[in-house]
Amino acid sequence: MTELRRFVSFVSPAWVIGMALLSCQRSPGIIDSLDGDSDTDSDTDSDADSDTDSDADSDADSDADTDDSHWTFADQDATVFNQDAILEYHITIDPSDLAQIEEHGNEEVWVPASLTVIGPGIEETFPQVGYRYKGAYSLHHCWDESGGVRSYDGSCARLSRKISFNEYDEDARLYGLKKLNLHAMMGDGSKLRERLSYSLFNQFGVDAPRTAHAKMYVNGEYDGLFIAVEVIDGRYTAFHYPEGGDGNLYKEIWPKPDLPDVHVLSTLETNNKPEDNPDVSDFIAFGNAVAASTADSFADDMAPIVDLEHTLRYIAVDRALRNWDGIMAFYSEGTPHNFYWYHSNALDDGRFRLIPWDLDNTIWAFDMYMAPRDWCTADPVPDWNEIPLNCDGRPGCTADTGVPLTPPGCDDFLSLLASTHWDAFHQLGEEFLSNVFEYDAMDAQLTAFADQIADAVADDPLLDEAEWRSQVDALRGILRNAIYDFSQHIEEGIVNEVSYTPRDESDLQDPIAQSGWDVAQVNNFEFPDGDDWSAYVSAGAAEGTTVTTSWNTDDPISGTADMRIDVTFTSRPGAYNEWVNVNFLAAEGDPVDLTGFSGIWLAVSADPARSVRMEFHSPVYDTGFGGIWQSFSDTFSATADTSHVRIPLDTVFYPDWAKAEWTGSQGWTVSDNEARDMVLSAVSGLTFSVSSTTDASGEMLNDTESISLHVDNIYFE
């Protein structure tokens, strides 16, 4: 059997390589984990996007009743996290200390600096604070192997910062805060995703860190736009839970049976000093209770331990935001990623509740694990509502890291929660869609955020204002799609994972009487002698490019024939100016409704290896969308070895570069996915677009290039 693969397009090799090293993103305007806006100081976290500082605070109980008592949550909202202002953070640092962090910032060592915070009615000066860069991959890939030479290219041009107000004066606070994160957002072209994502959690009753945009100055020079993100520590619990702020805060540990005390203690962020007599029996009991639970007893077993409604609210926001790097990402069987548990006997009847963290990998154009597409060459990982075929680790989009993903449906807590509480989740999902995750409300919020930061963006030395505005508009479209996808998710319910395998070879070779493609048969080019198949195939190419199609009987992929496409590209000045399209039309000429099908299979090979895009033609482009390019498509890779490729129809998408060509009233006002469904309801042809080999700028690498592509056994399921 030939190799079975499902491919999507390949974009920006350097960006994807960076993503692989990250352990577990480059579409313009999509959040890029190379920003790495979170710390992994303690080496306990393999992912770049987590904050597990070795200097994390652990004295929430003492501070809650002593030096922070004169500050309130409202004070912080009115100052540090004022949603109507952009504070300025002015750092003054000795040139020798600045040189030190430029050379060794990846070591994440505090250096002294003075700080003045300025805003409406605010001017707070700290003679000495701790100052350093923060991140994991975002730091380490920005220095050479010796650690002494920093790169300033790409995402390394600006790094996230952390300020410790009490590093040199243990009583120093910024309105009660000991520390503050300032994230550079270098991977987010819109500069809005983190702020919006944390806000949506808070709006839906899930307590989350507060954020506010900020301007940073270093030694008198404007360093650019950042986002201030509240640190989750003892200060956080004291101010967010004043009625029970001295409880246990756990970083990134999941309820599993028989957890060793030493492991649970290593994740405890508060009450963890020897004099606190750390006690983690609460979380150990939580894990053991989950392991002993059944579908019949789960609700009763969990009722006194964990707030299940709060957890379902959390998951609703998490799934709606397409948070691929959160609690559904089991990089190990033991725990997912980027969250905290908080437990206080004085809070919420002593039940555990989740706190979200590190939301820079949210509101992507696609979910990198559960619904991969575009450059991500991977099969989807089953979501939490899918009963997996097995619990083997799945390669996912980060196969190069060697870290497989365990389907979240293999976890006892999540699988029992889904199977026993889907109706409740559906109801909460509907509430979220109606009251929070609603397009007009989010669009208004985005507009307000964008208006607020526009001047700061215009002045930012690393940002292009026109490109930023384009990315803000792209984010609006992504939100429309996310709303549609989440509504589909809550309606889906509990489903079984489906194993997709190509048909047996013997089923692919029956003679066919028609030449154009037909959804009712295997389109295998096994035509009777004399059949005029060519009437259903046409080709077009750029000036200087030649293309021929043939009914190939010389060593075909299978049976007696396949369709062969021979292309010779000739280099022309300008980016991506060499192109070829081969159109394969429906047999009867009338549009075919594909909405009842889940995917399309085909067998392909190419010499040399090639990226191929399959586009879906439809009269809807003209009648419904004002005559736009017929570019709803998906992309796969073809190599010299025959591959069976499956294109799921729910991954077909319209690329941003095609949208950029719209003029006047062209396009649609619904979500991209709804527009896709309109196109798939009336498909008149399939087009194969073969690419030439280009450099990063889109110029051909060679003066000429020849390619042979073979296509066979196209069928629909």
N, C-alpha and C positions, 0 to 999 in steps of 0.2 A: 504494500500500500504506500502510495506517495505521501510525502510529509503533509500534514494538515496544519494550516496556519490561517489566521484571520489578521489581515493587515490594515492599517490606516496610515495616513500620510506622515511624512518625515519632515520636520521643520527645525532649523537651526541646530546643527550637530553640537556645537559648543554648549548650548543651553541644555540639551538633553543629557550630555555627559555630566554637566554640573548637577543636574537633578539626580543622576545615578549616584554620584558621590555623596549626595545628601543623605542617602540611606533609605531611604525608604524603598521646569514647566516651560518654548518661547512662542507663544502666540502673542502678537502685539496686544498690550492692554490687559493681559492675563497675569494674575499674581505670580511672581517668580520666587520660589523658595530660596533662590540664591540670595535674596535679601536677608534671610535668616534672622528675623527680628526678635529672636529669643535666645536665651542662654542655655548652655549645657556645661556649666562650670564644674560640676562634680563628677563628670564622666559616667554618670549613671544613665544617660540618655543617648541613644545612638542616632537620634534625628536632630537635624540642625534647628528645628523650629520649636524648641522647648526651653523653658526657663527653670532650671534646677540649680540655682546658685548655691555654691558651697557656703556662701555667707548669708544664706537665707535666715530671716528672723525666726526666732523660736520662743519669743516671750510675750505672746499675745495677752496672756493672763495678767502679767504685771503692768504692761503698758495700758491695757484697757482701763485700769483703775487709777493710774498715776499720771504720768506726764502728758498723756493725750486727752485727759478728761476735759480740758477747757476747749478742745476743738470738737466740732460736730461734723456729721456727714454733710449737712447743709452748707457748712463753711467751705468744705472742699468742693462741693458742687458750684458754689458761687465764685470760686477762685481758680484752683488748679484745673478743674473740669468744667469750667464755665462754657456752655454750649454757644454763647453769643459773643465770644471773644477768642482771639488767638494770642496767647501769652508769648512773650519773648524770653528766652533763656540765654543770658549773656555769660559765657564762660571766659575767664581770664586765666591763662595757664603759662607757666614759665616755659620759655622756648626749649629748655633742656628736657622738661617733662613731656612737652608736646613731641619732641624728637623721640623720646623713649617709647611712647605709645605708637608712633608711626613705624618704628622699627620692630617693636615687640607687642603690639596691641593684641595679637592673637593669643598671648598668654593671659589676657584678661586680668591684669594686675592694676589695682587702683593707683592713681597718681593724684597729688593734691592740686586743687584749682579753687579759685573763688567764683562765686555765682551770684548774679543778680537776676531776679525774676520780675518782669515788668508786665503789667496789664492794666485794664481799666480800674483805677482806684487801688492798684497793687504795686508795691515796690518792696521786695524782700531781698535782703543781701545776706549772703553767707560767706564769711571770710575764708572758710576752707571747707570744701566738700571733697568726697572721693569721686573720681571721674575716670571712665574707661570705655573702650569699645565693648560691644556685646554681640553674641551670636556664636555659632559653632562652625558650620560649613562656611557661612558668610565671612568668618574671620580667617579660617585656616586655608581656604583656597585663595585668599588674597595676599598671602605671603609665600615666598619660595620655601623650599624644603629646609633651608638653614634658618628660616624665620626672620631674616634680617632685611629683606627687600620686599616692600609692599607694592602690589599692583594697584593702579588707579583706573583700570579699564572696566567697562561694563558695570556690573553690580558692585564692584570694588571701589567705584568712584566715591561713594558715600557709605559710611557704615553706621549702624545703630549705636546708640550710646546708653549708658546707665549712670545715674547720679545717686550717690549715697550721701545723704545729708548728715548722717551721724557717724561717718567713717572716722572722723578725727575729733568730733565733739559729740559724745554719746547722747547729749540732751537735745541736739539740733533736730528740728522737724520743719517740714514745709506743710503748714496747716495740719500737722499730725502725721505726715508721711515721713518715713525713714528713707525710702528709696523711690525712684521713679524711672520708668523706661521711656526712652525717646527713640522710636522706631523710624528708620530712614525710608521705608516703603519703596525701595528702589525697584522692586519687581512689579509694582502696581502702577500702571500708567494712569489710572484715574485718581489715585491717592485717596480713595474713599472707602475701600472695601472693609478694612478692619473696623473703622468707626461705625459703618452701617451694620456690620455683622454683630458686634457687641451690643449695639443699640437694639437690634431686633430681639436678641435674647432677653434683654431687660424689659422690653415692651411686652413680651409674652410671659412675664412673671418668673423668668429664670435669672436669678441674680448673677451678674457678670461684671468684670472689670469696667470701670469708666474710662472714657477716652476723650481727648480733645486735640485738635490740631495745634501745632506750636511752631514758632520760628526760633532757630538756633543761631547764635552768633559766637564766634571763637576769636578772641583777641581783637574784637572790634569789627570783624568782617562777617557779613551775612553768610551763614553756612548752608541755609536752605530750609525747606519745609519738612517737618517731622510730625509724628503723632505721639502725644503723651499717653501712655497706657499704664493704668494702675497695676502695681505689683500685688500679686496674691501672696500675702504673708500674714503675720500677726496683726499688723495695722488693718489689713483688709477685713479680717474677721471681727476685729473690735469695732470698726465703724459700720460695717454692713449688718452685723448682727448684735446690736447693743444689748439685746436681752439675753444673749448667749454667745458672747464673742471669745470666750476662753476655752473653746473646745479643741478637738483634734482635727488638724488639717492634714490631709494625705495627698501627696503628689503622685499621680499616675500609678495606681495599684488597683487591681480589679478583684472582685469577690470570688475567690477560689478556695477549695477545701484545703485544710491543713497547712495554712500559710505559716512558715517559720517566723518566730518572733523577731529574729534578727533582720529578716527581709522587710517585714512590716515596719519595724523601727526605722529602717533606712529611708522609708518614704514619708515619715512623719515630719511635718514642717513646723509644728508648734508643740509646746509642752515637751520638748525633746532634750532639754538639758538634764544632766544627772540630778540636779536639785529638784527637778520637776517630777521625779519618779515616773518616767514615761510608762504609760499603760496603753497598749494597743489591742487589748482583748476585745474591744468593741468591733474592730474590723475583722479580726480573726473569726469572731462569732458570726459576723455578716457572711463571710465566705462559706463557713460550714453550714449555715442555714440554707443558702442557695443550693449547695451540693445535695442536701437532704430533701429538697423540695420536689414536688411533682406538679403536673399540670392541675391536678385536683386541689392541691394544698397551697399552691404558690401565693395566691392573693392573701390568704390568712397568714402564711408563714412570714411574708414580707411586711405585712401591715405595721407591726411595731418597730421595724428595722429601717426601712427605707421609704421615702415619700415617692410612691409609684406615679402619682399624677404629675408631680414635679419632674420625675425622670422622663415621662412621656412627653411633657412639654419641651424638655431639653432635646429629646430625639426629634421632635417635629421641626424645631428650628435647625438642628444639625443637618437633617436630611434635605430640608428646603434650601439650605445654603450650599448644598453639594460639598460639605466639609469632608474631603477625602482623607484628611490627615488627623482625624479626631477619634471618637470612641468607636467607630466602626472599622478602624484600621488596626487589625491585630497583626502587628509585625512579629509577634510571637504568640504562642497559644495562651500565654499567661495574662497579657494585658494589651489593651489598645493604647491610644496616644492622646496627649494634650488635654488633660482634664485634672480636676481636683475633686476629692470627696471631703465634705465637712460634716462633723458630727459633734453636737453639744447636747448634753442632757437637758439644758435649759432652753433649747430651741426646737420648735416643731415637734414636740412630744418625743424628743430624743432620737429622731430619725435622720438617717444619712440623706444628703442631697449633693447633687453634682454642681460643679462650677466650671464653665468652659474656659479654655485657655488657648492662646496662640491661633488666632483666626485669620492668619494671612493667606491660608490656602482654602479660601471660601469664595463663593460666587464666581467660580470658573465658568467658562463656556461649556464645560462637561465635567463629569465626575471621573477623575483619572482612574479609579479602580472599578467602581460599579457600572460605569457607562463610558468606557474609553473610546476615543476617536481622535481624528486629526493626526498628530505626530505619534500618538501613543500606540505602539504595536503590542497589543496584549488582548487576551480574552478577558471578558468581564469577571470580576469577583462577585459571587452572589451577595446580595444585600441582606440586611438583617431579617427581612420577611421571607427570604427564600430558604427552603429546606435543602441544604446542599447534598449533592450526590455522595460526597465524602468530605472528610476533614483534612485532606492533604493540603499542604501549603501551595498556594497558587502564585505563579511568577509575577503576575500583575505588570504594571508599567515600569516597575523597578527591578526587573529580573536581573539586570547587570550587577546589582548590589549583592545578589545571593541571599537576599532576605525575603523569603516567601510570605505571602499573606494568608492567614487562616480565615476562612469565611466567618463572619460574625454570628451566623446561624449555628455555628458549632459551639458557641459559648452558652452555658446553661442559663445564666441570668437573662441574656438578650433573647434567646430562643423561647424561654418560658414566658417572658414578658410579651413577646410578639404573639405567641399562640393563645395566651389567655386574655390579653387586653387589646386586641386589635380594634374592636368596636370603640373602646374608649379612645384609642389613638386616632381613629378615624374622626371621631367627634371633635377632639382637640385640634386635629389638622384642619377641619372645616372652620373652626373658630379662628385659627391662625390665619387662614386664607381670607376670612371675612374681615377680621379686625386689625391685623398687623401686616401680613404678607400680601398686601393689596397694592396693585400697581400705582394708582394715582397717589396714594399716601407715600409710597417709597420714592416715587418720582419727585414729589414735592420735597421730601427730605433730602434727596440727592441734590436737587437744585439749590436748596438752602445751604448745604455743605459746600457745594461748588462755588456759589457766589461768595461765601465767606473766605475761601482760600484763594480766590482768583488772583488777587494782587500779590499774595505770597508766591504763587506759582509763576506769575509774570516776572518777578524779581529773582527767582531761583536760578542760580548760574548753571544748573544741570538740566533744567527742564525747558521744553519747547511748548509755549502756550497753546499753539494750534493743535499740536499732537495731543496734549493733555485734554483739550476740549473734545477731540475725536474719541479719546478713550472713555471719557465720561458718557458720551452718547452711546458708545458700544456697550457700556455697563447697563444702560437702560434696556437695551435689547436683551442682554443676558438675563436680566431680572424677569422680563416677560416670559422667556423660556423656562426659567426656574419655577415660576408660578405654575405654568402648564405641567411641567414634569412632576412637581410635588403633588398637584391634584391627581395626576395619574397614579402616583405612588400610593396615596392613601386609599384609592379605589381598588388597587390591585389585590390587597389582602395577603394572606399566606399562600405562597405558591411553591411548587417544586422546581428545583433547578433542572433545566433541560440539557441533556447531552446532545450536542450537535456533531454528527458525523456524516461524511459524504455517503452517497449511495454506493452499493457494491458495483464494481466495475462491469459486471455482466448486465446490470440494469441501465447502463449508459450507452449501449451500442445498438439499440434497435433502430432500424431505418425509419426515417421520418419523411413525410410527403410534402411538407411545407418548408419554405426557405427562411422566411422571417421568424423572429422568435415568437414563441407561443407559450403562455403560462401553463398550458395543459400537458406539456411534453418536455422531455429532455432535448434541448436544442444542441445536438451533437454533430451537425454537419454531415450526417450519414445520408446524403441525398441520393435518390435514384439517378441513374445516368441521364443526362440531358436536362435535369431540372435547372431552371434559370434562377439560381440562388442570388446572383449578383444584383437583381432588381431591388433587393432589400438591404444592400450595403452601399454606403457612399462614404467618401473621404474628402477632407479638406486640410490644407496645410498652409503655413506661412510662406511668403515669397522666399524662394531658394531651397525650400524643403520639399522633398519628394516622398510620396507614399503610394504603395500598391497593396492591394488585397488579393488574396488567392484562396481557392479551395484546395487545401494542401493535402495530398495523399502520400507525400514522401516522409516517412517516419512521423506520423501524427501523434498527438498526445495519447489518444486511444482510438480503437476501432480502425476505420479505413480513412478518416479525414478529420481535419480541424480547419479553423480559419487562421490564416497566416497574414500578418501585417508587417510589411518591410518598410522601414523609414530611413531616410538619409537626411540628417540635419546639416545645414550650412550656416555658419555663424553670421549674424547680422548685428550691427551696433544697437545697443539698448537692452535693457533688462527683460528677460523672458520673451524675446522677440522671435524665438524659434518654437513652433508649436505644430501639432498635428491632431486632428480629430477623425475618428472612424465611427460612422453612425450605423447602428444595427437596428432596423425598423421592425415594428410589430407586423406579424404575418398578414393580418387583414387590413392594416392601415389605420384602423380606428383605435383611439386611446383605450388602454386596458386599466382596469381598477386593480391596484396592487395592495389596497389597504387591508385585505383579508389575508395577506401573506406576511410571514415574519422575516424572511430573508431570501437572498439570491446566492446560489452556489455557482461557481465556475472553476474550471481547471485552466491554469495558465503556466507559461514558461516564457522566458525572455533571455536573449543573448545579445549584449551583456545584460546583467541585472538592471532592473528598471523600476521606478515608481510609476504606477498607472492610476489614473483617475477615471471612475465610472460615473458619468453624468446621466441624469434622468430628464428626458425631454417631455414636454407637455404643452398643450395649448393654453394652460392656465397662466403661463408666463406672460402671454400676450393679453388674454381676455381678463385676467384678474389682477395682474401686477404691472401693467403698463408697458410691456415690451422689454423686460429686463433680460439679462443673460440667462441662459438655461443652465444654471450652475448648481442646482441641488445635486450633491455628489458624495461619494466616499472614495477613499484611496487605498490601494493595496500595493504590495511589492511583488514583483515577479523575478525569478531567478532562472538560471539554466536548468535547475531541477524543477520538475513539474510540481506545482502546489495546488491543492484544493483550497480555494478561498471562499469563505462565507461572508457576505455583507449583510449584517442585520439592518432591516429597513428603518429601525428606530434610531440608527446612528447617522443616517443620511443628513447632511447639513449644507447650509449655504455659506460660503466663505466670505470673510470680511473684504477681501480684495475685490470680490464681485459687487458687493454692496457699495463700495467706493465709487463705482461707475454709474450709480443711479443718478438721474437728473429729474428735475421737476417733480411730478407726482408719482414717479415710479416706486415700486416696492409694496410693502404691506404694513398694516397697523396692528395685526395680530402678532402672536409670538412666532418665532421662526419655525417651531415645531408644528404649530397649526398650519402655517403656510406649506410646510413639507407635506403634511397630510393631504392638503388640497392638490398638490402636484402628484402625489402617489395615487390619488384617486383617478387620474387620467394620464397615464404614461404612454406616449406614442413612440418612444425610441430610447435606446441605450447608446451612449457615446463613450468610446474608449479614447482617452487623451494620454498620449505617451510623452514623457518628459525627456529633454536632453540633459546632459550633465553640465551643471553650471557652478559657478563660484557663489559666494555668499551674496554678491551684488546682483545675481541673476544673469551674468554674462557666461556664454558657453566657454568651456575650458579649452576646447580644440576648434580648429577651423571647420572640420567636418566630423560627423559621427553617424555611424550606421547601426541600426537596431532591428532585430527580428523578434516579433511578439507572436506567440501562438495562443489561441483561445479555443476552448472546447467545453462541451458538456455544461451549458448554461441551463439551470433549471430553478424553479421557484418552490418555496415550501411555506 
